[in-house]
């Protein structure tokens, strides 16, 4: 989840900006993080997207991370 948060902060911080120095970027990230802490984005677990991606019971059992499926668990 840390990568997701970093991606969101980067997008919000640098969107449409043209920094002149690394210190300026650091200041922008600090301001963005403080604003986000005051009014955080709600993360939804098991939301609509997960429901769409959830497999039906008859779809089989995943084999490792390969995308292959079997009828019986291995």
N, CA, C and O atoms as a printed pandas DataFrame, in Angstrom:
     atom_number atom_name residue_name chain_id  residue_number  x_coord  y_coord  z_coord
0              1         N          UNK        A               1    0.815   -1.184    0.000
1              2        CA          UNK        A               1    0.000    0.000    0.000
2              3         C          UNK        A               1    0.865    1.256    0.000
3              4         O          UNK        A               1    0.411    2.321   -0.419
4              5         N          UNK        A               2    2.098    1.139    0.464
5              6        CA          UNK        A               2    2.977    2.305    0.494
6              7         C          UNK        A               2    3.199    2.862   -0.907
7              8         O          UNK        A               2    3.247    4.078   -1.092
8              9         N          UNK        A               3    3.337    1.971   -1.903
9             10        CA          UNK        A               3    3.538    2.432   -3.270
10            11         C          UNK        A               3    2.325    3.200   -3.777
11            12         O          UNK        A               3    2.470    4.180   -4.508
12            13         N          UNK        A               4    1.137    2.762   -3.394
13            14        CA          UNK        A               4   -0.082    3.464   -3.807
14            15         C          UNK        A               4   -0.116    4.870   -3.232
15            16         O          UNK        A               4   -0.458    5.828   -3.925
16            17         N          UNK        A               5    0.237    4.983   -1.970
17            18        CA          UNK        A               5    0.239    6.296   -1.324
18            19         C          UNK        A               5    1.291    7.197   -1.954
19            20         O          UNK        A               5    1.037    8.378   -2.191
20            21         N          UNK        A               6    2.480    6.642   -2.227
21            22        CA          UNK        A               6    3.532    7.433   -2.862
22            23         C          UNK        A               6    3.088    7.923   -4.235
23            24         O          UNK        A               6    3.335    9.075   -4.593
24            25         N          UNK        A               7    2.440    7.063   -5.002
25            26        CA          UNK        A               7    1.974    7.437   -6.335
26            27         C          UNK        A               7    0.947    8.564   -6.254
27            28         O          UNK        A               7    0.994    9.506   -7.045
28            29         N          UNK        A               8    0.023    8.469   -5.304
29            30        CA          UNK        A               8   -1.003    9.499   -5.146
30            31         C          UNK        A               8   -0.369   10.825   -4.738
31            32         O          UNK        A               8   -0.706   11.871   -5.293
32            33         N          UNK        A               9    0.550   10.785   -3.768
33            34        CA          UNK        A               9    1.220   12.018   -3.341
34            35         C          UNK        A               9    2.001   12.645   -4.491
35            36         O          UNK        A               9    1.959   13.861   -4.680
36            37         N          UNK        A              10    2.710   11.826   -5.255
37            38        CA          UNK        A              10    3.490   12.339   -6.386
38            39         C          UNK        A              10    2.581   13.004   -7.401
39            40         O          UNK        A              10    2.878   14.095   -7.887
40            41         N          UNK        A              11    1.471   12.348   -7.722
41            42        CA          UNK        A              11    0.537   12.898   -8.700
42            43         C          UNK        A              11   -0.042   14.223   -8.215
43            44         O          UNK        A              11   -0.106   15.188   -8.978
44            45         N          UNK        A              12   -0.463   14.277   -6.959
45            46        CA          UNK        A              12   -1.058   15.503   -6.419
46            47         C          UNK        A              12   -0.031   16.622   -6.295
47            48         O          UNK        A              12   -0.355   17.792   -6.498
48            49         N          UNK        A              13    1.191   16.267   -5.964
49            50        CA          UNK        A              13    2.218   17.277   -5.745
50            51         C          UNK        A              13    2.712   17.884   -7.040
51            52         O          UNK        A              13    2.822   19.105   -7.151
52            53         N          UNK        A              14    3.011   17.055   -8.017
53            54        CA          UNK        A              14    3.685   17.528   -9.218
54            55         C          UNK        A              14    2.751   17.822  -10.383
55            56         O          UNK        A              14    3.220   18.234  -11.443
56            57         N          UNK        A              15    1.453   17.625  -10.224
57            58        CA          UNK        A              15    0.502   17.834  -11.306
58            59         C          UNK        A              15    0.516   19.290  -11.764
59            60         O          UNK        A              15    0.090   20.184  -11.033
60            61         N          UNK        A              16    1.009   19.520  -12.977
61            62        CA          UNK        A              16    1.033   20.856  -13.551
62            63         C          UNK        A              16    2.112   21.772  -13.007
63            64         O          UNK        A              16    2.108   22.966  -13.307
64            65         N          UNK        A              17    3.032   21.250  -12.219
65            66        CA          UNK        A              17    4.083   22.061  -11.611
66            67         C          UNK        A              17    5.386   21.927  -12.403
67            68         O          UNK        A              17    5.601   20.931  -13.094
68            69         N          UNK        A              18    6.234   22.918  -12.297
69            70        CA          UNK        A              18    7.544   22.905  -12.947
70            71         C          UNK        A              18    8.587   23.335  -11.918
71            72         O          UNK        A              18    8.913   24.518  -11.821
72            73         N          UNK        A              19    9.109   22.378  -11.150
73            74        CA          UNK        A              19   10.045   22.725  -10.074
74            75         C          UNK        A              19   11.382   23.229  -10.616
75            76         O          UNK        A              19   11.823   22.841  -11.698
76            77         N          UNK        A              20   12.010   24.102   -9.834
77            78        CA          UNK        A              20   13.309   24.652  -10.197
78            79         C          UNK        A              20   14.448   24.006   -9.423
79            80         O          UNK        A              20   15.603   24.091   -9.839
80            81         N          UNK        A              21   14.134   23.353   -8.288
81            82        CA          UNK        A              21   15.186   22.745   -7.470
82            83         C          UNK        A              21   14.615   21.569   -6.683
83            84         O          UNK        A              21   13.404   21.482   -6.480
84            85         N          UNK        A              22   15.493   20.658   -6.238
85            86        CA          UNK        A              22   15.028   19.548   -5.397
86            87         C          UNK        A              22   14.400   20.021   -4.084
87            88         O          UNK        A              22   13.462   19.398   -3.588
88            89         N          UNK        A              23   14.907   21.106   -3.526
89            90        CA          UNK        A              23   14.341   21.631   -2.282
90            91         C          UNK        A              23   12.895   22.079   -2.486
91            92         O          UNK        A              23   12.053   21.913   -1.604
92            93         N          UNK        A              24   12.625   22.635   -3.636
93            94        CA          UNK        A              24   11.264   23.072   -3.949
94            95         C          UNK        A              24   10.321   21.865   -4.022
95            96         O          UNK        A              24    9.194   21.925   -3.531
96            97         N          UNK        A              25   10.782   20.778   -4.632
97            98        CA          UNK        A              25    9.979   19.553   -4.705
98            99         C          UNK        A              25    9.699   19.030   -3.302
99           100         O          UNK        A              25    8.571   18.644   -2.996
100          101         N          UNK        A              26   10.727   19.016   -2.444
101          102        CA          UNK        A              26   10.556   18.550   -1.065
102          103         C          UNK        A              26    9.524   19.373   -0.315
103          104         O          UNK        A              26    8.704   18.826    0.422
104          105         N          UNK        A              27    9.563   20.681   -0.499
105          106        CA          UNK        A              27    8.584   21.558    0.145
106          107         C          UNK        A              27    7.169   21.284   -0.336
107          108         O          UNK        A              27    6.223   21.290    0.452
108          109         N          UNK        A              28    7.030   21.043   -1.633
109          110        CA          UNK        A              28    5.704   20.735   -2.188
110          111         C          UNK        A              28    5.167   19.433   -1.629
111          112         O          UNK        A              28    3.989   19.337   -1.287
112          113         N          UNK        A              29    6.046   18.410   -1.533
113          114        CA          UNK        A              29    5.606   17.133   -0.967
114          115         C          UNK        A              29    5.173   17.305    0.484
115          116         O          UNK        A              29    4.175   16.724    0.909
116          117         N          UNK        A              30    5.916   18.097    1.239
117          118        CA          UNK        A              30    5.572   18.330    2.644
118          119         C          UNK        A              30    4.203   19.012    2.755
119          120         O          UNK        A              30    3.378   18.614    3.577
120          121         N          UNK        A              31    3.965   20.025    1.939
121          122        CA          UNK        A              31    2.678   20.723    1.958
122          123         C          UNK        A              31    1.532   19.796    1.559
123          124         O          UNK        A              31    0.461   19.827    2.164
124          125         N          UNK        A              32    1.763   18.974    0.539
125          126        CA          UNK        A              32    0.731   18.040    0.085
126          127         C          UNK        A              32    0.408   17.019    1.164
127          128         O          UNK        A              32   -0.761   16.726    1.412
128          129         N          UNK        A              33    1.441   16.472    1.810
129          130        CA          UNK        A              33    1.231   15.476    2.866
130          131         C          UNK        A              33    0.483   16.086    4.049
131          132         O          UNK        A              33   -0.398   15.444    4.620
132          133         N          UNK        A              34    0.827   17.322    4.423
133          134        CA          UNK        A              34    0.134   17.974    5.534
134          135         C          UNK        A              34   -1.340   18.207    5.195
135          136         O          UNK        A              34   -2.213   18.001    6.038
136          137         N          UNK        A              35   -1.610   18.634    3.969
137          138        CA          UNK        A              35   -3.004   18.851    3.557
138          139         C          UNK        A              35   -3.774   17.538    3.543
139          140         O          UNK        A              35   -4.943   17.489    3.927
140          141         N          UNK        A              36   -3.109   16.474    3.097
141          142        CA          UNK        A              36   -3.768   15.173    3.048
142          143         C          UNK        A              36   -4.041   14.658    4.459
143          144         O          UNK        A              36   -5.072   14.028    4.695
144          145         N          UNK        A              37   -3.136   14.916    5.392
145          146        CA          UNK        A              37   -3.349   14.492    6.776
146          147         C          UNK        A              37   -4.534   15.223    7.407
147          148         O          UNK        A              37   -5.239   14.658    8.243
148          149         N          UNK        A              38   -4.754   16.479    7.007
149          150        CA          UNK        A              38   -5.905   17.224    7.524
150          151         C          UNK        A              38   -7.218   16.687    6.960
151          152         O          UNK        A              38   -8.240   16.680    7.646
152          153         N          UNK        A              39   -7.184   16.233    5.695
153          154        CA          UNK        A              39   -8.395   15.744    5.036
154          155         C          UNK        A              39   -8.019   14.515    4.194
155          156         O          UNK        A              39   -7.868   14.628    2.978
156          157         N          UNK        A              40   -7.865   13.339    4.831
157          158        CA          UNK        A              40   -7.367   12.154    4.122
158          159         C          UNK        A              40   -8.364   11.578    3.116
159          160         O          UNK        A              40   -9.578   11.726    3.254
160          161         N          UNK        A              41   -7.806   10.918    2.103
161          162        CA          UNK        A              41   -8.606   10.209    1.113
162          163         C          UNK        A              41   -9.077    8.898    1.723
163          164         O          UNK        A              41   -8.253    8.135    2.227
164          165         N          UNK        A              42  -10.373    8.609    1.694
165          166        CA          UNK        A              42  -10.842    7.334    2.248
166          167         C          UNK        A              42  -10.527    6.186    1.290
167          168         O          UNK        A              42  -10.922    6.211    0.125
168          169         N          UNK        A              43   -9.814    5.186    1.793
169          170        CA          UNK        A              43   -9.551    3.992    1.006
170          171         C          UNK        A              43  -10.640    2.979    1.318
171          172         O          UNK        A              43  -10.956    2.741    2.484
172          173         N          UNK        A              44  -11.205    2.389    0.296
173          174        CA          UNK        A              44  -12.267    1.407    0.475
174          175         C          UNK        A              44  -11.700    0.016    0.245
175          176         O          UNK        A              44  -11.100   -0.253   -0.796
176          177         N          UNK        A              45  -11.888   -0.858    1.210
177          178        CA          UNK        A              45  -11.456   -2.237    1.084
178          179         C          UNK        A              45  -12.671   -3.070    0.720
179          180         O          UNK        A              45  -13.764   -2.833    1.234
180          181         N          UNK        A              46  -12.493   -4.030   -0.150
181          182        CA          UNK        A              46  -13.578   -4.905   -0.604
182          183         C          UNK        A              46  -14.717   -4.108   -1.234
183          184         O          UNK        A              46  -15.891   -4.385   -0.988
184          185         N          UNK        A              47  -14.364   -3.126   -2.040
185          186        CA          UNK        A              47  -15.363   -2.287   -2.685
186          187         C          UNK        A              47  -15.887   -2.896   -3.978
187          188         O          UNK        A              47  -15.753   -4.098   -4.207
188          189         N          UNK        A              48  -16.481   -2.063   -4.816
189          190        CA          UNK        A              48  -17.108   -2.515   -6.054
190          191         C          UNK        A              48  -16.102   -3.165   -6.997
191          192         O          UNK        A              48  -16.421   -4.157   -7.653
192          193         N          UNK        A              49  -14.893   -2.616   -7.071
193          194        CA          UNK        A              49  -13.897   -3.173   -7.975
194          195         C          UNK        A              49  -13.546   -4.604   -7.587
195          196         O          UNK        A              49  -13.446   -5.477   -8.450
196          197         N          UNK        A              50  -13.361   -4.845   -6.307
197          198        CA          UNK        A              50  -13.042   -6.207   -5.869
198          199         C          UNK        A              50  -14.196   -7.156   -6.166
199          200         O          UNK        A              50  -13.978   -8.304   -6.555
200          201         N          UNK        A              51  -15.414   -6.681   -5.985
201          202        CA          UNK        A              51  -16.569   -7.526   -6.264
202          203         C          UNK        A              51  -16.605   -7.914   -7.744
203          204         O          UNK        A              51  -16.959   -9.044   -8.079
204          205         N          UNK        A              52  -16.240   -6.980   -8.631
205          206        CA          UNK        A              52  -16.211   -7.287  -10.060
206          207         C          UNK        A              52  -15.127   -8.305  -10.386
207          208         O          UNK        A              52  -15.321   -9.166  -11.245
208          209         N          UNK        A              53  -13.983   -8.211   -9.702
209          210        CA          UNK        A              53  -12.854   -9.078  -10.002
210          211         C          UNK        A              53  -12.907  -10.423   -9.288
211          212         O          UNK        A              53  -12.171  -11.345   -9.640
212          213         N          UNK        A              54  -13.765  -10.536   -8.300
213          214        CA          UNK        A              54  -13.848  -11.788   -7.540
214          215         C          UNK        A              54  -14.306  -12.917   -8.456
215          216         O          UNK        A              54  -15.225  -12.761   -9.259
216          217         N          UNK        A              55  -13.652  -14.032   -8.315
217          218        CA          UNK        A              55  -13.969  -15.202   -9.139
218          219         C          UNK        A              55  -15.242  -15.878   -8.630
219          220         O          UNK        A              55  -15.547  -15.858   -7.438
220          221         N          UNK        A              56  -15.960  -16.468   -9.555
221          222        CA          UNK        A              56  -17.111  -17.276   -9.167
222          223         C          UNK        A              56  -16.610  -18.585   -8.579
223          224         O          UNK        A              56  -15.475  -18.984   -8.838
224          225         N          UNK        A              57  -17.425  -19.244   -7.806
225          226        CA          UNK        A              57  -16.999  -20.467   -7.130
226          227         C          UNK        A              57  -16.617  -21.563   -8.113
227          228         O          UNK        A              57  -15.792  -22.410   -7.770
228          229         N          UNK        A              58  -17.168  -21.589   -9.301
229          230        CA          UNK        A              58  -16.867  -22.631  -10.272
230          231         C          UNK        A              58  -15.689  -22.334  -11.170
231          232         O          UNK        A              58  -15.392  -23.123  -12.067
232          233         N          UNK        A              59  -15.005  -21.216  -10.960
233          234        CA          UNK        A              59  -13.908  -20.826  -11.841
234          235         C          UNK        A              59  -12.641  -21.637  -11.628
235          236         O          UNK        A              59  -11.761  -21.603  -12.489
236          237         N          UNK        A              60  -12.506  -22.350  -10.546
237          238        CA          UNK        A              60  -11.315  -23.154  -10.310
238          239         C          UNK        A              60  -10.402  -22.527   -9.280
239          240         O          UNK        A              60  -10.729  -21.505   -8.677
240          241         N          UNK        A              61   -9.262  -23.148   -9.089
241          242        CA          UNK        A              61   -8.293  -22.712   -8.088
242          243         C          UNK        A              61   -7.031  -22.224   -8.784
243          244         O          UNK        A              61   -6.528  -22.880   -9.697
244          245         N          UNK        A              62   -6.529  -21.095   -8.364
245          246        CA          UNK        A              62   -5.333  -20.527   -8.979
246          247         C          UNK        A              62   -4.116  -21.390   -8.677
247          248         O          UNK        A              62   -3.983  -21.934   -7.581
248          249         N          UNK        A              63   -3.228  -21.508   -9.665
249          250        CA          UNK        A              63   -1.975  -22.247   -9.506
250          251         C          UNK        A              63   -0.859  -21.216   -9.451
251          252         O          UNK        A              63   -0.487  -20.644  -10.475
252          253         N          UNK        A              64   -0.326  -20.977   -8.257
253          254        CA          UNK        A              64    0.730  -19.977   -8.105
254          255         C          UNK        A              64    0.236  -18.626   -8.561
255          256         O          UNK        A              64   -0.914  -18.266   -8.312
256          257         N          UNK        A              65    1.085  -17.880   -9.220
257          258        CA          UNK        A              65    0.693  -16.578   -9.742
258          259         C          UNK        A              65    0.632  -16.583  -11.253
259          260         O          UNK        A              65    0.665  -15.522  -11.876
260          261         N          UNK        A              66    0.543  -17.774  -11.861
261          262        CA          UNK        A              66    0.668  -17.898  -13.311
262          263         C          UNK        A              66   -0.602  -17.564  -14.081
263          264         O          UNK        A              66   -0.538  -17.354  -15.292
264          265         N          UNK        A              67   -1.723  -17.511  -13.435
265          266        CA          UNK        A              67   -2.979  -17.306  -14.142
266          267         C          UNK        A              67   -3.644  -18.611  -14.527
267          268         O          UNK        A              67   -4.774  -18.611  -15.015
268          269         N          UNK        A              68   -2.952  -19.733  -14.312
269          270        CA          UNK        A              68   -3.537  -21.047  -14.589
270          271         C          UNK        A              68   -4.492  -21.426  -13.462
271          272         O          UNK        A              68   -4.341  -20.969  -12.329
272          273         N          UNK        A              69   -5.467  -22.257  -13.779
273          274        CA          UNK        A              69   -6.454  -22.706  -12.797
274          275         C          UNK        A              69   -6.645  -24.211  -12.900
275          276         O          UNK        A              69   -6.469  -24.796  -13.969
276          277         N          UNK        A              70   -7.003  -24.828  -11.792
277          278        CA          UNK        A              70   -7.322  -26.256  -11.777
278          279         C          UNK        A              70   -8.709  -26.435  -11.179
279          280         O          UNK        A              70   -9.208  -25.559  -10.473
280          281         N          UNK        A              71   -9.320  -27.563  -11.463
281          282        CA          UNK        A              71  -10.630  -27.854  -10.886
282          283         C          UNK        A              71  -10.515  -28.245   -9.418
283          284         O          UNK        A              71  -11.426  -27.979   -8.633
284          285         N          UNK        A              72   -9.406  -28.871   -9.040
285          286        CA          UNK        A              72   -9.163  -29.295   -7.660
286          287         C          UNK        A              72   -7.979  -28.512   -7.102
287          288         O          UNK        A              72   -7.025  -28.261   -7.838
288          289         N          UNK        A              73   -8.003  -28.119   -5.837
289          290        CA          UNK        A              73   -6.830  -27.447   -5.263
290          291         C          UNK        A              73   -5.643  -28.400   -5.216
291          292         O          UNK        A              73   -5.813  -29.590   -4.951
292          293         N          UNK        A              74   -4.457  -27.892   -5.469
293          294        CA          UNK        A              74   -3.245  -28.725   -5.448
294          295         C          UNK        A              74   -2.657  -28.810   -4.071
295          296         O          UNK        A              74   -1.636  -29.469   -3.876
